[in-house]
Amino acid sequence: MNVRKIRTIADSLFEQGKYDDAFYIYNEIYSKIWGAIGRVQTGFTDFSQSFLGNSFKSNYDLRTNFSMQAVDSIFKRWFDMDSDQTLNEFTFTTYGHLQCICYSPVLASKISTEYVYSEFIILQTLILQSDKDDWINYLLKVVTPMMEDGHLKKIRSNLTNNFVKNLLVENSQLVKSTDWFNLNVIFLDYLVSVGDNSSQLYTSVHNVVGSYYRHKTHRRKTSNTRDNSGQKQSKKSESYESYERYEKYERYERFEKHHAHNKNEFDTTIATEAEKSVHYGKILGLTGKVSKSQIRKKYLDLIAKYHPDKVSELGDEIKLLAETKTKQLNAAYEWMKHKYNL
């Protein structure tokens, strides 16, 4: 399944305002990714029942320690993407999925608020835990994929209704300080669309957002909505549109094109943290979960191999290649040192 290609089709439909059509395509990707995660969890359950009995600790340790490796393996088989690439697609698919619900009157009336609340928490978790190697474990603390005959049946929330609302508000405070701050505004749009603009939940998130006005369509569009005094809200609209739905996606696409054009360069100004993690990890030959000592050892081994002094007697092209590789290794190691406090 070519997730990115299919998501591009959904993105195009969404931008045309065809929310219902886009939703079903996003939903196909969303269900497939959850199905992959659910398949791994079902495998762990079967293994635990067969070999670990009723030991809660053994079952918990198994899932905690091996979920990421197992999910990464199935992502590669099903989607030809590693866990970081899948996380990126999962995040943007969920974002599109939710916006379709928020701005389609048909979907907003048909899909339960409990489901939408749960999906907002899923997206908040994907955003807030995107820099964690074990982001799957954080996700599975809030929801559980329920499987039937090897296919996803539904996503079950692990949280009580009151806790869901408290977590939505708590996460909105954290999301506000990220590139995804506009998610809070979209959540308010949803609450207004379902007539829930007088609840404590609405008031709490509204306090996080600050000045707010309702959009009739998704927030990439220019609004002519007027406030109570009859004045146009164009300035407010422009401030919200400083972050548009595809800002991060477009930055990623620009990076991909740039990187394909010149593989020796990496522009940190247009790359997300997840992209940096993948890029620098490849430079150092690191995959999966690694220790600090492994990072240092890999760097030292490679820098010793590619240092320009090693090829000082060879041709200019080889020396230039060694210099470039050394710069890449140093940049990768500096980023790793900052990320992992080496």
C-alpha positions in Angstrom: 0.0 0.0 0.0 1.5 3.3 -1.1 0.4 5.4 1.9 1.8 8.7 0.7 0.4 8.5 -2.8 -3.1 7.6 -1.5 -2.9 10.4 1.1 -2.0 12.9 -1.7 -5.3 12.0 -3.3 -7.2 12.6 -0.1 -5.3 15.9 0.4 -6.4 17.1 -3.0 -10.1 16.3 -2.4 -9.9 18.0 1.0 -8.5 21.2 -0.5 -11.4 21.2 -3.0 -13.8 21.1 0.0 -14.9 17.5 -0.8 -14.7 16.5 2.8 -16.9 13.4 2.7 -14.9 11.9 -0.2 -11.6 12.8 1.4 -12.7 11.3 4.7 -13.2 7.8 3.3 -9.7 7.8 1.7 -8.1 9.1 4.9 -10.1 6.5 6.8 -8.6 3.7 4.6 -5.1 4.7 5.5 -6.0 5.4 9.1 -7.6 1.9 9.5 -4.6 0.2 7.8 -2.0 1.8 10.1 -4.1 0.9 13.1 -4.6 -2.6 11.7 -0.8 -3.0 11.6 -0.5 -1.9 15.2 -3.4 -4.1 16.2 -1.9 -7.1 14.4 1.2 -6.8 16.5 -0.8 -6.5 19.8 -2.9 -9.5 18.9 0.3 -11.5 18.3 1.6 -10.5 21.7 -1.7 -11.5 23.3 -1.6 -14.9 21.6 2.1 -15.4 22.7 1.4 -14.3 26.2 -1.5 -16.7 26.6 0.5 -19.6 25.2 3.8 -19.1 27.0 3.5 -16.5 29.8 0.3 -17.5 31.4 -1.4 -14.9 33.6 1.8 -13.0 34.5 0.8 -9.3 34.1 4.5 -8.2 34.6 5.8 -10.5 31.9 3.0 -9.5 29.5 3.6 -5.8 30.2 7.4 -6.1 29.8 6.9 -8.0 26.5 4.8 -5.2 25.0 6.8 -2.4 26.4 10.2 -3.8 25.2 9.2 -5.2 21.8 6.2 -3.3 20.5 8.3 -0.8 18.6 10.5 -3.3 16.9 7.6 -5.5 16.0 5.5 -2.6 14.6 8.5 -1.2 12.7 8.9 -4.6 11.0 5.2 -4.8 10.0 5.3 -1.2 8.8 8.1 -2.1 6.4 6.3 -5.1 5.1 2.9 -3.5 4.7 3.9 0.0 3.7 7.6 0.0 2.8 8.1 2.6 5.4 9.9 2.6 8.7 8.3 3.7 12.0 9.4 7.3 11.6 8.0 7.6 8.1 4.8 5.9 9.2 4.5 8.3 12.1 4.7 11.2 9.8 2.0 9.8 7.5 -0.1 8.7 10.5 -0.1 12.2 11.9 -1.1 14.0 8.8 -3.7 11.3 7.9 -5.3 11.7 11.4 -5.2 15.5 11.0 -7.0 15.3 7.6 -9.4 12.7 9.0 -10.4 14.9 11.9 -10.7 18.1 9.8 -13.1 16.3 7.4 -15.3 15.4 10.4 -15.1 18.9 11.8 -16.1 20.7 8.6 -18.5 18.2 7.1 -22.0 18.7 8.5 -22.9 15.1 7.5 -19.9 13.5 9.2 -20.1 15.8 12.3 -23.7 14.7 12.8 -23.0 11.0 12.1 -19.9 10.4 14.1 -20.2 10.4 17.9 -18.4 13.1 20.0 -16.8 10.3 22.1 -15.1 9.0 19.0 -14.0 12.5 17.9 -12.7 13.3 21.3 -10.7 10.1 21.3 -9.2 10.8 17.9 -8.2 14.3 19.0 -6.3 12.7 21.9 -4.7 10.3 19.4 -3.5 13.1 17.3 -2.3 15.1 20.3 -0.4 12.1 21.5 1.2 11.6 18.0 2.3 15.2 18.0 3.5 15.4 21.6 5.4 12.1 21.5 6.8 12.4 18.0 10.3 12.7 19.3 10.1 9.5 21.4 11.5 6.2 20.0 8.6 4.3 21.7 5.7 6.5 20.5 3.6 3.4 20.0 3.6 2.7 23.7 2.4 6.2 24.5 -0.4 5.8 22.0 -1.5 2.4 23.4 -1.9 3.9 26.8 -4.9 6.0 25.6 -6.5 3.7 23.1 -6.6 0.1 22.1 -7.1 -1.3 18.5 -9.7 -4.0 18.6 -9.2 -6.7 16.0 -11.5 -9.3 14.4 -10.4 -11.9 11.9 -7.1 -10.1 11.4 -8.8 -6.7 10.6 -9.4 -3.6 12.6 -12.9 -3.6 14.1 -12.8 -0.4 16.2 -10.5 1.8 18.3 -11.5 1.6 22.0 -10.6 4.4 24.4 -8.8 3.3 27.5 -10.0 6.5 29.4 -13.1 7.5 31.2 -15.2 10.3 29.8 -14.2 12.8 32.5 -10.5 11.9 32.1 -10.8 12.3 28.3 -12.0 15.9 28.7 -9.3 16.7 31.2 -6.7 15.3 29.0 -7.9 17.2 26.0 -7.5 20.5 27.9 -4.1 19.5 29.3 -2.8 18.4 25.9 -4.1 21.6 24.3 -1.8 23.6 26.6 1.1 21.5 25.4 0.1 21.6 21.7 -0.1 25.4 21.8 3.7 25.6 22.0 4.2 23.4 19.0 3.9 23.9 15.2 0.5 22.3 15.5 -1.1 25.0 17.7 -3.9 25.5 15.1 -5.3 22.0 16.2 -6.8 23.7 19.2 -8.7 26.1 17.0 -10.0 23.3 14.9 -11.2 21.6 18.0 -13.2 24.7 18.9 -14.6 24.7 15.4 -15.8 21.1 16.0 -17.4 21.9 19.3 -19.3 24.9 17.7 -20.4 22.7 14.8 -22.0 20.2 17.2 -23.6 22.9 19.3 -21.3 22.4 22.3 -20.0 25.9 22.7 -21.2 26.5 26.2 -19.6 23.6 28.0 -16.7 23.6 30.4 -14.6 21.8 27.8 -15.2 24.5 25.2 -14.5 27.3 27.8 -11.3 25.7 28.9 -9.9 25.2 25.4 -11.1 28.6 24.4 -9.0 30.1 27.3 -6.0 28.3 25.9 -6.6 29.6 22.4 -7.5 33.1 23.3 -9.3 35.2 20.6 -11.5 32.9 18.5 -14.1 33.0 15.8 -15.9 30.2 14.0 -14.8 29.2 10.5 -17.4 27.7 8.1 -14.8 25.8 6.1 -11.3 24.4 6.9 -8.7 27.0 7.9 -6.8 27.2 4.7 -9.6 29.2 3.3 -10.0 33.0 3.7 -13.0 33.9 5.9 -15.4 36.8 5.6 -17.0 36.1 8.9 -18.0 39.2 10.9 -18.0 39.8 14.6 -21.0 41.2 16.5 -20.0 44.8 15.6 -20.2 43.9 11.9 -16.5 44.4 11.3 -14.7 41.8 9.1 -12.3 39.5 10.9 -9.7 39.5 8.1 -6.8 40.3 10.4 -7.7 37.5 12.8 -8.1 35.2 9.8 -4.6 36.0 8.6 -3.1 35.4 12.0 -4.7 31.9 12.1 -3.7 31.2 8.5 0.0 31.8 9.4 -0.2 28.1 10.2 -2.0 26.3 7.5 -3.0 22.7 7.2 -0.1 21.7 4.9 2.7 23.8 6.3 4.6 20.9 7.8 3.7 18.7 4.8 4.9 21.2 2.3 8.2 21.7 4.3 8.7 18.0 4.2 8.0 17.7 0.5 10.4 20.6 -0.2 13.0 18.8 1.8 12.4 15.5 0.0 12.9 17.2 -3.4 16.0 19.1 -2.2 17.5 16.0 -0.7 16.9 14.0 -3.9 18.6 16.7 -5.9 21.6 16.9 -3.6 22.0 14.0 -1.2 25.0 15.7 0.4 23.0 18.6 1.8 20.4 18.7 4.5 18.5 21.9 5.2 17.5 21.9 8.9 15.3 24.9 8.4 12.7 22.9 6.4 13.0 19.5 8.2 11.0 18.3 11.2 12.5 16.6 14.2 11.3 13.3 12.9 13.0 13.9 9.5 16.2 14.9 11.2 16.1 11.8 13.3 15.8 9.6 10.2 18.4 11.6 8.2 21.1 11.7 10.9 20.4 8.1 12.0 21.1 7.0 8.4 24.3 8.9 8.3 25.5 7.2 11.5 24.1 3.8 10.4 21.7 3.7 13.4 18.4 1.9 13.3 15.8 1.2 15.9 16.3 1.9 19.6 20.0 2.6 20.4 22.0 3.4 23.5 24.2 6.4 24.1 27.3 4.3 24.0 26.3 2.8 20.6 25.9 6.4 19.2 29.3 7.4 20.4 31.0 4.2 19.2 29.3 4.4 15.7 30.4 8.0 15.4 34.0 7.3 16.4 34.3 4.3 14.1 33.0 6.3 11.1 34.9 9.4 11.7 38.1 7.4 11.9 37.2 5.7 8.6 36.3 8.9 6.7 38.6 11.5 8.2 40.3 13.5 5.4 43.7 12.7 6.8 43.1 9.1 5.8 42.9 10.0 2.1 45.4 12.9 2.0 47.5 11.0 -0.6 44.5 10.3 -2.9 42.8 12.4 -5.6 40.9 15.6 -5.1 37.5 14.0 -5.7 38.2 11.4 -3.0 39.4 14.1 -0.6 36.3 16.2 -1.2 34.1 13.2 -0.6 35.9 12.5 2.7 35.5 16.1 3.8 31.8 16.1 2.9 31.3 12.8 4.8 33.1 14.1 7.8 31.0 17.2 7.9 27.9 15.1 7.7 29.1 12.8 10.5 29.9 15.8 12.7 26.5 17.4 12.1 24.7 14.1 12.8 26.7 13.6 16.0 26.1 17.1 17.2 22.3 16.7 16.7 22.4 13.3 18.5 24.3 14.8 21.4 21.7 17.5 21.9 18.8 15.1 21.5 20.1 12.4 23.9 22.2 14.6 26.2 25.4 12.8 25.4 
